[in-house]
Structure formats: C-alpha cells, structure tokens
Amino acid sequence: MLLIATAHDAHADGTVTMRGVYYKEKSTRVVQPMLDADLEAGDNGRLQAHTLVDAITSASAASGAAGAPFTETRTQFGANYTHSLDTIRLGAGFRHSGEPDYTSDFVMLRLESDFAQRNTTVGVNLARGMDSIDNSGSQGGISAIISGELDTTLVSTSLRQILSTNSTASVSYDLSYLDGFQQNIYRTVVAGGMVQPERVPDTRLRHALAGNLRYFVDASNTALVATYRFYFDDWGILAHTPDVRAIQEFFSGKLEAHLGYRYHRQRAADFYEKVYDSGDVTIEPYLTDDDKLGRVRTHTMGLKLAATLDLFGIEGGWADVRVEALGQYLKQDTRYGDAIISQLALIVPVDY
C-alpha cells in the first residue's frame, strides 16, 4: 500500500479503506475488521471489492449456543464491476458469505442510465441469492441435524433527480421473493406448555419504498440529508424508518462532523407471539417468538468525525489520507437490550 500510495506517473486512481467495527449488546459481541477497494479499471471501468471477517461471541440459544457463550467466525468477500458507455452504466457483481452453519451466495446485475443532460438517473438492479443452512457443525451440542435451502430473487428500481445546484432527490423500490427454509435452526418456542421448534412460512414477499432528499447550505458548508423507508411483507410486518443527518465541514473541508438520528417502528408478523396459548399447538402452522418478527421500536443516535491527515500538519502523499471515527447508541425495546456500535477507518487514496 505504501508503494501504491506514493507511485508516480499514475494512470488511474481509487481508494483503499481499512475499517474496524465493534458491536455490543447484552448477550452478543461482534468484532468486524474489513477491507474495501474502489479502483478505476481502464478508461471506462470501475472495480469495487471487499472482504470482512465477523468474530461473533454470543450466549443466545437462538444462535446455537444453548445458553453457554460461544464464538463463531463469518467470512465474506465480493466484488462489483461497472462499465460506463457515455450516459449508460452496466454493472455486475457477486458476494459470498460463509460460517459453520450457513453459506450465502449472491449474484447481481445493474443497469443505470442518465437523461435530461444527466440531471435524471434511472437504475434497475436484479439479484439472485442462494443460501444453505446446516447445523451439523454447531457448538451448542444440538443432536438433531437440520438443514435447508433458501432462494432469494430481488428486483430493485431507483430514480435520482438533481433539483437545483444545491439539492438532489431520489426514490427507490425493492421487491424480493424468498422461497425455502427461513426459520432459525436453533430457536425454540414455548407453545401450549411445551417447547416446539420454530416454524415460519416457506415463502415471503417483501416490499420496500424509500425516498431521500439532500440539500447543501453554501453559507455554512452544511449538508442536510433526510431519508424515509416504508416496508411491508406478506407475513404481516409493516415498518416505518425515518432517518435525518447533518454533515458540517470545518477548515475548508479537512474536518467533517456527521450527526445522525434514525427511528424504526415495526408491526409484528401475523403469527408472532411471545408465548402461545395452551391447546393443540402441533396443528398450528407457524410458531415464532423471534424479536425481529415482533413489535419493535428502536432509536439510533450517532456522531462521526472524519479528517484528512493534512489537518494535523502531515504533508506529501499521505496528506489526503482520511481517518474516520464513528460512535452510535442503539436503544431498542427487545430482549437483546440496548447496543453500542463503534467504527474506526483509514481511507487511503491510491494512484497506479
């Protein structure tokens, strides 16, 4: 990286980002180092690649721990390539994620086109996911072997519009269809005084609509961002997620402060219950007490500081290297309790 960042006679450029994420709630801790690259590829191409590792420590029975702390590692890697043809951009990519009891593969295609002198951009995404679930390698002492397959099809459309020299707007719609094994292989449910394995439908149709407004205030060098997302599916879940952010520049853009707040409100799935009433639960089609399928209220508050190294007097090829520090507090009304999230990142511009 030192050689790349200080190379001479450069013909292309990009960035390499090293980032570390820490997440902690009552029963789970996640440490996640990741590496991302965004690079020019030829005269009209752009290559993005990433890899990460999750080190997950948890005492949640729903993660296969059977009430005892355990540690599991998940690895993920993927890449996207975009090729520009004047006002049209074509892209393709893939993502692979693997852990002892779950593997996931996604392939993606994207078409994007500019209109009205590049003031309007329309995009279409197609994606296909193939997941495999198998608890034979679990650490929780589970004796019954459970396995399954899950297929996901995603269609997404987006529209971005430049409204003025200082403002933009965008809207998007995502439609996804899931078919296959969707229950948690470790989760059990108290139903009729008995402990039953979780059962959920084999299919799920999901819809998500989102809108975004951005405005830049020249007088104070402030960017304001407002986002709203509306979600619903055929399991009965309906959710609203507004998000607001303010980004303030200092010292001619060498330092940025990002202040954000997000609220999430979700209605429970039709078949969700914390505890099911007594009765012949063996004929109940679906059973789940998963908090993520229940009524959820969350508040996420965060502050990010980002600075280039020339702010601290560093000169030469490393003056434009960017450092970022993020802290978030997640307040949620689920059994998992509140959470803290922190990130540290180093973003290195590269010439090659």
C-alpha positions as CSV (number, residue, x, y, z in Angstrom):
1,M,0.0,0.0,0.0
2,L,2.9,2.4,0.7
3,L,4.2,1.8,-2.8
4,I,0.8,2.3,-4.4
5,A,0.0,5.4,-2.5
6,T,3.3,7.1,-3.4
7,A,3.5,5.8,-7.0
8,H,4.5,8.3,-9.8
9,D,3.2,8.6,-13.4
10,A,-0.2,7.5,-12.3
11,H,-2.7,6.5,-14.9
12,A,-5.7,5.6,-12.6
13,D,-6.8,6.2,-9.1
14,G,-9.1,5.0,-6.3
15,T,-9.2,4.3,-2.6
16,V,-8.5,1.5,-0.2
17,T,-10.4,1.5,3.1
18,M,-9.4,-0.4,6.2
19,R,-12.2,-0.4,8.8
20,G,-12.9,-2.0,12.1
21,V,-16.4,-2.3,13.6
22,Y,-17.3,-3.2,17.2
23,Y,-20.9,-4.1,18.2
24,K,-22.0,-4.9,21.8
25,E,-25.4,-5.7,23.2
26,K,-26.5,-7.7,26.3
27,S,-25.7,-11.2,25.0
28,T,-23.7,-10.7,21.8
29,R,-20.5,-9.1,20.8
30,V,-19.3,-8.7,17.2
31,V,-15.8,-7.6,16.1
32,Q,-15.6,-7.0,12.4
33,P,-12.4,-6.0,10.5
34,M,-13.0,-5.2,6.8
35,L,-11.1,-4.1,3.8
36,D,-12.6,-2.3,0.8
37,A,-11.2,-1.1,-2.5
38,D,-12.7,1.2,-5.1
39,L,-10.5,1.5,-8.2
40,E,-10.6,2.7,-11.7
41,A,-10.3,-0.2,-14.2
42,G,-9.4,1.0,-17.7
43,D,-10.8,4.2,-19.2
44,N,-14.4,3.4,-18.6
45,G,-14.5,0.8,-15.8
46,R,-14.8,0.9,-12.0
47,L,-14.0,-2.1,-9.8
48,Q,-15.1,-2.4,-6.2
49,A,-14.1,-5.3,-4.0
50,H,-14.5,-6.0,-0.3
51,T,-13.7,-8.6,2.3
52,L,-14.6,-8.9,6.0
53,V,-14.5,-11.2,9.0
54,D,-17.1,-11.3,11.8
55,A,-15.9,-12.7,15.1
56,I,-19.2,-13.3,16.9
57,T,-19.4,-14.1,20.6
58,S,-22.8,-14.9,22.0
59,A,-24.7,-16.6,24.7
60,S,-28.0,-16.6,22.9
61,A,-29.7,-20.0,22.4
62,A,-31.1,-18.8,19.1
63,S,-27.5,-18.7,17.8
64,G,-26.8,-22.3,18.7
65,A,-25.1,-21.5,22.0
66,A,-27.6,-23.4,24.2
67,G,-27.2,-20.8,26.9
68,A,-23.4,-21.0,27.0
69,P,-21.0,-18.4,25.5
70,F,-19.5,-19.4,22.2
71,T,-17.5,-17.8,19.4
72,E,-18.2,-18.2,15.7
73,T,-16.4,-16.6,12.7
74,R,-18.1,-15.5,9.5
75,T,-16.2,-14.5,6.4
76,Q,-17.5,-12.5,3.5
77,F,-16.0,-11.3,0.2
78,G,-17.3,-9.9,-3.0
79,A,-16.7,-7.6,-6.0
80,N,-18.6,-5.4,-8.4
81,Y,-17.6,-4.1,-11.8
82,T,-19.2,-1.1,-13.5
83,H,-18.6,-0.2,-17.2
84,S,-19.6,3.3,-18.5
85,L,-20.8,3.9,-22.0
86,D,-21.4,7.6,-22.2
87,T,-24.8,8.0,-20.3
88,I,-25.3,4.3,-19.7
89,R,-23.6,2.2,-17.0
90,L,-23.6,-1.6,-16.8
91,G,-22.6,-3.5,-13.7
92,A,-22.3,-7.0,-12.4
93,G,-21.1,-8.4,-9.0
94,F,-21.1,-11.2,-6.6
95,R,-21.0,-11.8,-2.8
96,H,-20.1,-14.9,-0.8
97,S,-20.6,-15.3,2.9
98,G,-19.7,-18.3,5.0
99,E,-19.9,-19.5,8.5
100,P,-20.0,-23.0,10.1
101,D,-23.8,-23.4,9.8
102,Y,-24.7,-21.0,7.0
103,T,-23.4,-20.2,3.5
104,S,-24.8,-17.5,1.2
105,D,-24.1,-16.6,-2.4
106,F,-25.5,-13.6,-4.3
107,V,-25.1,-12.5,-7.9
108,M,-26.1,-9.1,-9.1
109,L,-26.7,-7.2,-12.4
110,R,-27.3,-3.4,-12.7
111,L,-28.3,-1.1,-15.5
112,E,-28.2,2.7,-15.0
113,S,-28.9,5.5,-17.5
114,D,-28.7,9.3,-17.4
115,F,-31.4,11.5,-19.0
116,A,-32.1,15.3,-19.3
117,Q,-28.5,16.4,-19.7
118,R,-27.5,14.0,-16.8
119,N,-29.9,15.6,-14.4
120,T,-32.0,12.4,-14.1
121,T,-30.7,8.9,-13.5
122,V,-32.8,5.7,-13.6
123,G,-31.4,2.4,-12.4
124,V,-32.6,-1.2,-12.3
125,N,-31.0,-4.0,-10.2
126,L,-31.5,-7.7,-10.5
127,A,-30.1,-10.1,-7.9
128,R,-30.3,-13.8,-7.1
129,G,-29.4,-15.4,-3.7
130,M,-28.7,-19.0,-2.9
131,D,-28.3,-19.9,0.8
132,S,-27.6,-23.2,2.6
133,I,-28.3,-23.9,6.3
134,D,-26.9,-26.9,8.2
135,N,-26.4,-27.2,12.0
136,S,-24.2,-30.3,11.9
137,G,-21.2,-28.2,12.9
138,S,-22.8,-26.2,15.7
139,Q,-21.1,-25.6,19.0
140,G,-24.2,-25.9,21.1
141,G,-24.5,-29.7,21.4
142,I,-27.6,-29.9,19.2
143,S,-28.2,-33.5,18.4
144,A,-30.9,-33.3,15.7
145,I,-29.4,-32.5,12.3
146,I,-31.4,-29.8,10.5
147,S,-30.6,-28.4,7.0
148,G,-32.3,-26.5,4.3
149,E,-32.0,-24.3,1.2
150,L,-33.2,-20.7,0.6
151,D,-33.5,-18.9,-2.8
152,T,-34.0,-15.2,-3.0
153,T,-34.9,-13.1,-6.0
154,L,-34.6,-9.3,-5.9
155,V,-35.7,-6.6,-8.3
156,S,-34.9,-3.0,-7.5
157,T,-35.6,0.2,-9.3
158,S,-34.3,3.7,-8.5
159,L,-34.7,7.3,-9.7
160,R,-32.3,10.2,-8.8
161,Q,-33.0,13.8,-9.8
162,I,-30.9,16.9,-9.5
163,L,-33.4,19.6,-8.2
164,S,-31.0,22.5,-8.1
165,T,-27.3,23.3,-7.8
166,N,-27.6,22.6,-4.1
167,S,-30.2,19.8,-3.8
168,T,-31.0,16.3,-5.1
169,A,-33.8,13.8,-4.5
170,S,-34.1,10.0,-5.0
171,V,-36.7,7.3,-4.7
172,S,-36.3,3.5,-4.9
173,Y,-38.5,0.4,-4.8
174,D,-37.3,-3.1,-3.8
175,L,-39.2,-6.2,-4.4
176,S,-37.8,-9.5,-3.1
177,Y,-39.2,-13.0,-3.0
178,L,-37.8,-15.6,-0.7
179,D,-38.5,-19.3,-1.2
180,G,-37.2,-22.1,1.1
181,F,-36.0,-22.7,4.7
182,Q,-36.4,-19.4,6.7
183,Q,-36.7,-20.5,10.3
184,N,-33.8,-20.4,12.8
185,I,-32.5,-23.9,13.2
186,Y,-31.7,-23.2,16.9
187,R,-34.8,-21.3,18.0
188,T,-37.5,-23.0,20.1
189,V,-40.8,-21.6,21.1
190,V,-42.9,-22.1,24.3
191,A,-46.3,-23.2,23.0
192,G,-49.1,-24.9,24.9
193,G,-46.7,-25.6,27.8
194,M,-44.3,-27.4,25.5
195,V,-41.1,-26.4,23.7
196,Q,-41.5,-26.5,20.0
197,P,-39.1,-25.8,17.1
198,E,-39.7,-22.5,15.3
199,R,-41.9,-22.8,12.2
200,V,-42.4,-20.0,9.7
201,P,-43.7,-19.9,6.1
202,D,-41.6,-21.2,3.3
203,T,-42.2,-18.1,1.1
204,R,-42.1,-14.4,1.8
205,L,-42.8,-11.5,-0.5
206,R,-41.1,-8.2,0.7
207,H,-41.6,-4.6,-0.5
208,A,-39.6,-1.6,0.4
209,L,-40.1,2.0,-0.7
210,A,-37.6,4.7,0.1
211,G,-37.1,8.4,-0.5
212,N,-34.1,10.6,0.1
213,L,-33.6,14.4,0.0
214,R,-30.2,16.1,0.2
215,Y,-29.5,19.9,0.5
216,F,-26.2,21.8,0.8
217,V,-26.2,25.1,2.6
218,D,-23.5,27.3,1.0
219,A,-23.3,29.8,3.7
220,S,-22.3,27.3,6.4
221,N,-20.9,24.4,4.3
222,T,-23.5,22.2,5.8
223,A,-25.2,19.2,4.1
224,L,-28.6,18.1,5.3
225,V,-29.9,14.6,4.5
226,A,-33.4,13.2,5.1
227,T,-34.5,9.6,4.3
228,Y,-37.7,7.7,4.8
229,R,-38.2,4.0,4.2
230,F,-41.6,2.1,4.2
231,Y,-41.5,-1.7,4.4
232,F,-44.2,-4.3,4.3
233,D,-44.5,-8.0,3.5
234,D,-47.0,-10.8,3.3
235,W,-46.1,-12.1,6.8
236,G,-47.9,-9.0,8.2
237,I,-44.9,-6.9,9.1
238,L,-45.1,-3.2,8.4
239,A,-42.3,-0.8,9.3
240,H,-41.5,3.0,9.1
241,T,-37.9,4.2,9.2
242,P,-37.2,7.9,9.1
243,D,-33.5,9.0,9.2
244,V,-32.0,12.5,9.4
245,R,-28.4,13.6,9.2
246,A,-26.4,16.8,9.2
247,I,-22.8,17.0,7.9
248,Q,-20.8,20.0,8.9
249,E,-17.5,20.9,7.2
250,F,-14.7,22.7,9.1
251,F,-11.2,24.0,8.0
252,S,-12.1,24.1,4.3
253,G,-13.4,20.5,4.3
254,K,-10.4,19.0,6.1
255,L,-12.6,18.1,9.1
256,E,-16.3,16.8,8.9
257,A,-18.7,16.2,11.7
258,H,-21.7,13.9,11.0
259,L,-24.6,13.9,13.4
260,G,-27.4,11.4,12.8
261,Y,-30.6,10.0,14.2
262,R,-32.8,7.1,13.0
263,Y,-36.1,5.9,14.3
264,H,-37.6,2.5,13.4
265,R,-41.1,1.3,14.2
266,Q,-42.3,-2.1,13.2
267,R,-45.6,-4.1,13.5
268,A,-45.3,-7.7,14.4
269,A,-45.9,-10.6,12.0
270,D,-49.4,-12.1,12.0
271,F,-48.3,-15.3,13.6
272,Y,-45.8,-13.9,16.1
273,E,-46.4,-14.5,19.9
274,K,-44.1,-14.2,22.9
275,V,-45.8,-17.2,24.4
276,Y,-48.5,-19.2,22.6
277,D,-51.7,-20.2,24.5
278,S,-52.3,-23.8,25.5
279,G,-54.0,-26.1,23.1
280,D,-53.1,-28.5,20.3
281,V,-50.1,-26.5,19.1
282,T,-49.0,-29.3,16.9
283,I,-51.5,-28.3,14.3
284,E,-50.5,-24.6,14.4
285,P,-48.9,-23.9,11.0
286,Y,-46.4,-21.3,12.3
287,L,-44.7,-20.6,15.6
288,T,-42.1,-17.9,16.4
289,D,-41.1,-15.6,19.2
290,D,-38.2,-14.0,17.2
291,D,-38.0,-10.4,18.3
292,K,-37.0,-9.4,14.8
293,L,-40.5,-10.6,13.7
294,G,-42.3,-8.9,16.7
295,R,-43.2,-5.4,17.5
296,V,-40.0,-3.3,17.5
297,R,-39.1,0.3,18.4
298,T,-35.5,1.5,18.0
299,H,-33.7,4.8,18.2
300,T,-30.2,5.1,16.8
301,M,-28.1,8.2,17.6
302,G,-24.6,8.6,16.3
303,L,-21.7,11.0,15.7
304,K,-18.9,10.6,13.2
305,L,-15.8,12.6,12.8
306,A,-13.7,12.5,9.6
307,A,-10.5,14.3,8.9
308,T,-7.7,14.3,6.3
309,L,-4.2,14.0,7.7
310,D,-3.1,17.4,6.4
311,L,-5.3,18.8,9.2
312,F,-2.6,17.5,11.6
313,G,0.3,19.0,9.5
314,I,1.1,15.9,7.5
315,E,2.3,16.7,4.0
316,G,3.2,14.9,0.8
317,G,1.5,11.7,-0.5
318,W,-0.3,11.0,2.8
319,A,-1.8,14.4,3.3
320,D,-5.1,13.3,1.7
321,V,-5.4,10.1,3.7
322,R,-8.7,10.2,5.6
323,V,-9.4,8.9,9.1
324,E,-12.9,8.3,10.5
325,A,-14.3,7.6,13.9
326,L,-18.0,6.7,14.5
327,G,-19.9,6.1,17.7
328,Q,-23.6,5.1,17.8
329,Y,-26.0,4.2,20.6
330,L,-28.9,1.9,19.7
331,K,-31.9,2.0,22.1
332,Q,-34.3,-0.9,21.4
333,D,-37.3,-2.4,23.2
334,T,-36.3,-6.1,22.5
335,R,-34.9,-8.8,24.8
336,Y,-31.5,-8.1,23.4
337,G,-31.3,-4.7,25.2
338,D,-29.6,-1.6,24.0
339,A,-26.4,-1.7,22.0
340,I,-23.3,0.4,21.3
341,I,-21.6,0.5,17.9
342,S,-18.2,2.0,17.1
343,Q,-16.1,2.2,13.9
344,L,-12.5,3.3,13.1
345,A,-11.5,3.6,9.5
346,L,-8.5,4.6,7.4
347,I,-9.2,5.6,3.8
348,V,-6.1,5.8,1.6
349,P,-6.2,7.3,-1.9
350,V,-4.1,5.3,-4.4
351,D,-2.6,6.2,-7.7
352,Y,-1.4,3.4,-10.1
